[in-house]
Structures are given as C-alpha cells and as structure tokens.
Amino acid sequence: MTNGLSRLNGFLVWRLPSERVRGWPEPVEAHGLAVWFYGYLAAEAGHPTGSHRSRHYENCELVAAAYRRWGTGFGQRLHGEYCAVIADGPTVVAGGDRMGLRPLYFSNSADVIVISSDLGATARELRADSIDEIYIADLLARGRHLGTRTPYSEISRLGIGQAAKWSDATGPKLSVEWRPTIGCATGDLEAQKNRLVRAVDIAVGNSAPEGAVAVHLSGGLDSSTLLACLPPDRDAHAISTVFTEQPTCDEREWIAAALRNNSVPWHPIDVSRCLPFSAGPAFDHFIAAPSYATVTWAQDLAEDEIAREVGATAILTGEGGDEVFSAGALPWHIADLLRTGNWWAAWRQARWWSSDSPAPRPATYWLSRSGFRGWMNWRRGTDLLMRPTAPVSINAPWLAADFVQSENARAGESARSELRALRVDQQAVWEGIVHAAETVRSSYPFTAHRVDTRHPFLSPEMVDVALSTPWQAGVDPRIDRAVQRYAFAGRVSETTLRRRSKATTDLAIFRGLEQASDWIELLWESPEIARRGYVDLARWRESIDRSTVGWLYSVHHFKAAVQIEHWLSQLHRMGRPQLLRVAPP
C-alpha cells in the first residue's frame, strides 16, 4: 500500500501550464482567495468554535485576512504550527509558522507548480527519482541537514522564516520574512524570570486544544514544566515511556515527582514491550524521507493509541526545551565582550567559569574556546554548535574512504543555519533552536502518530524570549538552566528543579536492534548504502555487531546511517502519480 489519498497529510496544490490552480482537498474560499491549510493556529486555544470543520474554515479565513493585510509576511503574524497555500488568481503564495514545524515542499521546476504539506505526495506526483547527494552526505557525516534541500533533487522545502510566491513561469520567488535579530531584554533577574513564565504560559496555553490534551511526560525538567503550566481547566493526561527492565534508563522516580505536583491521570508505556526497532522495517505505507520515527514506530503507536482512548486531540511534547532554556550553554558571551572591547570583563568571566564550572578548565581555555574561537566563527559565518568533537572518520568509521575524502573536500559547503544573529551568544542559542526544529521536521511528519503532535517550546513566544534573554541571566557556571529553575520554583516539583542529571535511552536502542532480526537482515545482507559507495561493507557489518552489544563511538551517526538505509530500501514503494491531470475526488 502506498502513501495514497487516504493517507495524504494536509493538502497538495498544483498548477500545470495554461491551467488554473487546483488542489486536494478543495480549498476554502475566503476574502476572494482560495486557501489550503494544515495544522493549527493559536487562536483555536480556549475559543470553542464547534466542529473541526468550522475550525478549519476559521483558520483559512484568518490566513486569507492576514495575507490581504501583510502579503507574503502573513506567516509571521499568525502563531501556531501550520502551513498554508493561497491562490490569488494566477498568483500562488506559500508560507507557514516561523520555524517551519509543518514543512511545505515544492517542485524546483519552473514548468509546473506542485506544493504540498506531504513530502511523499510531492515526490509521487513529480515522479521524483533523483537523489540529492548533498542532503544524504550531510545526514551521514553530521546526522542532520539544516538547509532547504530534501532527499529528492526535484524538491525543496521552505526554510525558517521564508515564504514563496509564484506569479509567472520563472519558478518560486523566495523571501525571508523573519530574522533572529532581536535585541537583549532589559531588567534584573526577577524581570527575566517573569518574562519567561509569561512566555511559557502563553505558549502552552496556545498549544493546548479544546477538550482533552495529552502531555508526553519523560520525567525531565522540560516536560515537567510543560505539565505544570497547562491551563487548569484542561482535561489533561500524562503519557510516559518507562524502562522497567533497564535501570539506567528508568525515569519513574522523576515522573512521580512531577505527578505529585500536578495530579493528572498517568498512562505508562512499558518500553520493553515496544522497544526501538520492534516495528518494521516493512511499513504499511511509503516513508518519504530518512526518519528516526521508523525506529521508534511501535512506541509512537502505543502513545497514539492511549491518546485516542482518552479522547485527546493533541499530544504536547517538550521538544526544544533544552535550547530555549539554555541547557548546557557555554559562555559564548565572552566572545561578545572581546569583540566590543571589554577585555577585562571577558577575562573576569573566563576566570569565573574556570573556578565555578563543574568541568575543571583553566581560564585560558574559556577565553580561547568560547571567546576568540567563538568570535572568529561568528565573523566567518561558521556555525558554533555544528563543529564535530571528532573527525567524521572517527565518529563514523564505517564510511567509505572515498566518501570521507569527498566530505573533507566540501567541508566549507557543509550545512549550516542560513540566518545569522546579532551577537555570538545569541547565535549559539539560535543554532540550538534550529537543530531542535530540524528534529521535529525530520521525524514527526513520518511517525505512527495520528493524534496531532505540538511543540509549545518552539513557538514564536519562546524563541523570542530565548533570543532576548541577556547572558547575565541565561548562563551560570554553577547551575544549568538557571532562569528556568528560579522562575518555576513553586510550580514545578522541587525534586525536579534540583535535578542535575538525565538518563539516556541508548541502551534501549541497542537492546531493540539485538532482538530485531528483520532489521539486522536489512542492514547486513546487501545494504544500499554499501552498494552506492557510502559505507565500507566490512566496517559497516562490524559496527552493527558492536551496536548489538552497546558499543559505538557515535550513536547519532549510526542512527543516521540506519535511517538512510531504510529509506533507500523502500524507495520503489513510492507509487505512481494519482492527482496531476486527474480530477480530485
């Protein structure tokens, strides 16, 4: 079964030469425009409008009105997680939420316009059969691609803060409608705490739908904060994955602490019954891109079933919390002090981090690592956070020598955040947020979830407050996430606020792969990544053996290779075009 009409996520819009703009499903007519919409707007929260159909119409009308007033910048005026296409006569405009959490994909051809919220549908209708080697190389070497490429050379996606407009036969005209150029907020620590609490309350309230809502409660500080900030009138449920057979992954103690402060029904999922790799590698429909969701499919399906049983229309996750709350932030502000001539202040900060940071480092290390190197990378436009801790040949020793050599040759072309911030410390925060948004884009569109998944910590309110928090409040060598811990005292469990550790789930990944004979066969027998020259087969098989006993240098890189192999293995299941030149049902 291919990703057919019944599984289309959102909409698909097209215009063939000398034809009018068409799409499936039928558009909503509003303000003299035809509008296709997918996702949700923050205006839904707390404002009952009746049926789902009427909410959809209301959202389309809001998009049409925003376009009439602000043109291609409409996406920056409406908050939520959504994408939309507007047909204004022969002109077609596409845009969506700032971070592109609901991606929009479009054809690179000037002859035909095809735009969709569903990558699989876009690839099928365009008969996309050419692999974008740069996209694949970025995944293999870095584990992610931060640009606007897709796995298909014929298809691109809108970037962060972008909109696109088609008005003639020259292809899309892209415009950047937003940049991370926010100044520092003023005020003391108390003012910053109040700003953060207000932003979280707004973001969570706007994300919570009418009726029941589920929260993915992991036991960490972010999901505990999310649960604590839900509006009190919501019918809330907590869903957690628990590791009863793996003590190093077990978070039940911390989950219990969050539930003591926020008494809501709790629905645990025992991961031992839905381990990573326990579903697939054959799925009932085409997976349009390399995605970690194929590994966690059984777990996502169990979560989705619980959400449906309790009547929840959305699952809220804490994705992006590490980034907006400055978890693990280095003192990049030292670079800003250096570049603005505050040399003595930079030295004092380096000495403070040397004496009070849990990692014993001399002051000269911080002055060099976060100061001079941060300043130079910022000036060159090089990402601060994407610099690997080890060469790709060590992170991924299974990669073929020719591939590694070509990767080293094109190191200057590596994917990076195209939008640049005003300060070095702000750039580091921004890059972390971009990475979190890419995790969402690369996984959630292809999961087993059918209940809507929402990410309040990546909302514009949270992004703005994260970028504008001054370093004096945002980072402290003595305590990670200082502002968050101080701001939510009394609302989040004191046990959680004092926590300094976080369990890793890598052991569950290794255990799941060890038991997944179908996955082992896919990765071992005649892998496409070896046939195409990406990996050395002998070293790849050695890495598979090591992974089953829990030993890998970089789990991140290994997971990327697994995702690519799975995607390549089922490309032939894409299916034939179903909509172009055919009247939609």
Salt bridges, closest charged atoms under 4 A:
GLU19 OE1 - ARG22 NH1 3.98
GLU44 OE1 - ARG454 NH2 3.91
GLU81 OE1 - ARG102 NE 3.80
GLU81 OE1 - HIS455 ND1 3.12
ASP88 OD2 - ARG68 NH1 3.59
GLU125 OE2 - ARG124 NE 3.05
ASP132 OD2 - ARG149 NH1 2.93
ASP138 OD1 - ARG142 NH1 3.08
ASP138 OD2 - HIS145 ND1 2.81
ASP138 OD1 - ARG410 NH2 3.58
GLU190 OE1 - LYS193 NZ 3.20
ASP201 OD1 - ARG491 NH2 2.96
GLU210 OE2 - ARG55 NH1 3.71
ASP222 OD1 - ARG481 NH1 2.62
ASP233 OD1 - ARG234 NH1 3.24
ASP235 OD1 - HIS237 NE2 3.18
ASP250 OD2 - ARG252 NH2 2.71
GLU251 OE2 - ARG499 NH2 2.73
GLU251 OE1 - LYS502 NZ 3.60
ASP284 OD2 - ARG7 NH1 3.48
ASP284 OD1 - HIS285 ND1 2.68
GLU303 OE2 - HIS216 ND1 2.38
GLU303 OE1 - HIS449 NE2 2.83
ASP304 OD2 - ARG308 NE 3.06
ASP322 OD1 - ARG481 NH2 2.12
ASP336 OD1 - ARG339 NE 2.75
ASP383 OD1 - ARG420 NH1 2.85
GLU407 OE1 - ARG142 NH1 3.12
GLU407 OE2 - ARG410 NH1 2.62
ASP425 OD1 - ARG423 NE 3.04
GLU438 OE1 - ARG157 NH2 2.68
GLU438 OE1 - ARG441 NH2 3.12
ASP452 OD1 - ARG102 NH2 2.65
ASP452 OD2 - ARG454 NE 2.81
GLU461 OE2 - HIS79 ND1 2.72
ASP464 OD1 - ARG98 NH1 2.74
ASP476 OD2 - ARG478 NH2 2.74
GLU494 OE2 - ARG498 NE 3.05
GLU528 OE1 - ARG531 NH2 2.82
GLU528 OE1 - ARG532 NE 3.34
GLU542 OE2 - ARG546 NH2 3.05
